[in-house]
């Protein structure tokens, strides 16, 4: 996949997440919270599915875009509705993973129908075969990273008296994802042959790139929801 297509895919993903944020104006914050929960599940399940190439020779798990969209939505919820709603989004993401991933495991050990070929069964196992270690570590790192993001965003909002949205968003997001990475990658991939240091570097740089790209969308959603920006 070319670098241009990857960039366009990231932009499209942010645009779709922005629509979820905009729908909150009409239907309430639960729209953004629900979207965040779904993205959290996707990011965890895809974490072990495939490590993919990004621009500039970087590598990261396929679920990284979905993971970053959860932080984008947390920032939007935090700015529009406050810390309480952003925390609801984070908790929804954790609960969704606790409910969904065990159901996926049950699906994988369930006897397949007679007409299911070995190739199809193998493909499903590879795509959905999240290991218990990655699930637990992913859940832990998401919890710590999202809590840091929400609380730091709120602290910075108070310190800046609601100004400098771009700074609050970037500092809280990058801090949250970095701490999440140094928990998830060493604990999740140790002993698998994956180069841990390079993985942390690639993971973090890709996330920072996405975090910088989402700045426009954060402002777009906040302004569209008629919130005055200082």
C-alpha positions in Angstrom: 0.0 0.0 0.0 1.4 3.4 -1.0 2.2 6.2 1.5 -0.4 8.4 -0.1 -3.2 5.8 0.3 -2.2 5.3 4.0 -2.4 9.1 4.6 -5.8 9.3 2.8 -7.0 6.3 4.9 -6.0 8.1 8.1 -7.7 11.3 7.0 -10.9 9.4 6.0 -10.9 7.6 9.4 -10.6 10.9 11.2 -13.4 12.3 9.1 -15.7 9.4 10.0 -14.9 9.8 13.7 -15.6 13.5 13.3 -19.1 12.7 12.0 -19.7 10.6 15.2 -18.7 13.7 17.2 -21.0 15.9 15.2 -23.9 13.6 15.7 -23.5 14.1 19.4 -25.0 17.5 18.9 -28.4 16.0 17.9 -28.4 12.7 19.7 -26.2 13.3 22.8 -22.8 12.4 24.0 -23.6 8.7 24.0 -23.0 8.6 20.2 -19.3 9.6 20.7 -19.1 7.2 23.7 -20.5 4.3 21.7 -18.1 5.0 18.8 -15.2 5.1 21.2 -16.2 1.8 22.7 -16.4 0.1 19.3 -13.0 1.5 18.2 -11.4 0.3 21.4 -12.5 -3.3 20.7 -11.3 -3.0 17.1 -7.9 -1.6 18.1 -7.4 -4.5 20.6 -8.5 -7.3 18.3 -6.4 -5.9 15.4 -3.3 -5.5 17.7 -2.1 -9.0 17.0 -3.6 -9.5 13.6 -0.8 -7.9 11.6 2.1 -5.5 12.0 2.0 -3.2 9.0 4.2 -0.6 7.2 3.6 3.1 7.6 5.4 6.0 5.8 9.0 6.8 6.6 9.8 3.1 7.1 7.8 2.8 10.4 6.0 -0.3 11.6 3.1 -0.7 14.0 0.1 -3.0 14.7 -2.8 -2.7 12.3 -5.1 -1.5 15.1 -3.1 1.7 15.7 -5.5 3.9 13.6 -8.6 2.7 15.5 -6.7 3.2 18.8 -5.8 6.8 18.0 -9.4 7.5 17.1 -10.3 6.6 20.7 -8.0 9.4 21.9 -9.4 11.8 19.4 -13.0 11.1 20.6 -11.9 11.4 24.2 -10.5 14.9 23.5 -13.7 16.0 21.7 -15.9 14.6 24.5 -13.7 16.3 27.1 -13.8 19.7 25.4 -17.5 19.7 24.6 -19.0 17.8 27.6 -16.3 17.8 30.2 -14.2 15.2 32.0 -17.1 13.2 33.2 -18.3 12.3 29.7 -14.8 11.6 28.5 -14.3 9.2 31.3 -17.6 7.5 30.4 -16.1 7.0 26.9 -12.9 5.5 28.3 -14.9 3.1 30.6 -17.2 2.2 27.7 -14.1 1.2 25.7 -12.8 -1.0 28.6 -16.2 -2.7 29.2 -16.7 -3.3 25.4 -13.4 -5.1 25.3 -14.2 -7.2 28.4 -17.5 -8.3 26.8 -16.5 -8.7 23.2 -13.1 -10.4 23.2 -14.2 -13.4 25.3 -17.0 -13.8 22.8 -14.5 -13.9 20.0 -12.5 -16.5 21.9 -15.6 -18.6 22.3 -16.3 -18.3 18.5 -12.8 -19.6 17.8 -13.1 -22.7 19.9 -16.6 -23.4 18.7 -16.9 -26.4 16.4 -17.1 -25.1 12.8 -19.9 -26.0 10.4 -19.1 -29.0 8.1 -19.0 -26.8 5.0 -16.4 -24.5 6.5 -13.1 -25.2 4.8 -9.8 -25.4 6.7 -8.6 -22.3 4.8 -11.6 -20.3 6.1 -11.2 -21.5 9.6 -7.5 -20.7 9.5 -8.2 -17.2 8.2 -10.7 -16.5 10.9 -8.3 -17.8 13.6 -5.5 -15.5 12.3 -7.7 -12.5 12.0 -9.4 -12.9 15.4 -6.9 -14.9 17.4 -6.0 -12.3 20.0 -3.8 -14.0 22.6 -4.8 -13.7 26.3 -1.5 -11.9 27.0 -2.1 -9.2 24.4 -5.7 -8.8 25.5 -4.8 -8.3 29.2 -1.8 -6.0 28.4 -3.9 -4.1 25.8 -6.7 -3.6 28.3 -4.2 -2.4 31.0 -2.4 0.0 28.7 -5.6 1.4 27.3 -6.9 2.1 30.8 -3.8 3.8 32.0 -3.3 5.7 28.7 -6.9 6.9 28.5 -7.0 8.0 32.2 -3.8 10.0 31.7 -5.2 11.6 28.6 -8.6 12.6 30.2 -7.2 13.9 33.5 -4.2 15.7 31.9 -6.5 17.4 29.3 -8.8 18.5 32.1 -5.9 19.8 34.2 -4.4 21.8 31.3 -7.9 23.2 30.5 -8.0 24.6 34.0 -4.4 25.9 33.9 -5.0 27.6 30.5 -8.5 28.8 31.4 -9.9 27.0 28.4 -7.4 28.4 25.9 -4.9 26.6 23.7 -7.0 23.6 22.7 -4.4 22.4 20.3 -1.8 22.3 23.0 -4.0 20.6 25.5 -5.1 18.0 23.0 -1.5 17.2 21.8 0.2 17.1 25.2 -2.5 14.9 26.8 -2.7 12.6 23.8 1.0 12.1 23.3 1.6 11.6 27.0 -1.2 9.0 27.2 0.0 7.1 24.1 3.6 7.1 25.1 2.9 5.7 28.6 0.5 3.2 27.0 3.3 2.1 24.5 5.9 1.5 27.2 3.4 -0.8 28.9 1.8 -2.6 26.0 4.8 -3.3 23.7 7.3 -4.8 26.1 4.8 -6.8 28.0 2.8 -7.8 25.0 5.6 -8.8 22.6 8.4 -9.9 24.8 9.8 -13.3 23.7 8.0 -13.2 20.3 11.0 -12.0 18.3 9.6 -8.6 17.7 12.3 -5.8 18.1 10.9 -4.1 21.2 12.8 -0.8 21.0 12.1 -0.4 17.3 8.5 -1.2 17.9 8.1 1.4 20.6 9.8 4.0 18.3 7.7 3.1 15.3 4.5 2.9 17.3 5.1 6.2 19.0 6.1 8.1 15.8 3.1 6.8 13.9 0.8 7.8 16.8 2.3 11.3 17.0 1.9 11.7 13.2 -1.8 10.8 13.5 -2.2 13.0 16.6 -0.9 16.0 14.6 -3.1 15.2 11.7 -6.2 15.1 13.9 -5.7 18.7 15.1 -7.8 20.1 12.3 -10.6 17.6 13.0 -10.7 18.4 16.7 -11.1 22.1 15.9 -13.6 21.4 13.2 -15.9 19.3 15.5 -15.6 21.7 18.4 -16.4 24.7 16.2 -19.2 22.9 14.5 -20.8 22.1 17.8 -20.9 25.9 18.4 -18.4 25.9 21.2 -16.3 29.1 21.3 -12.6 28.5 21.2 -10.2 30.8 23.0 
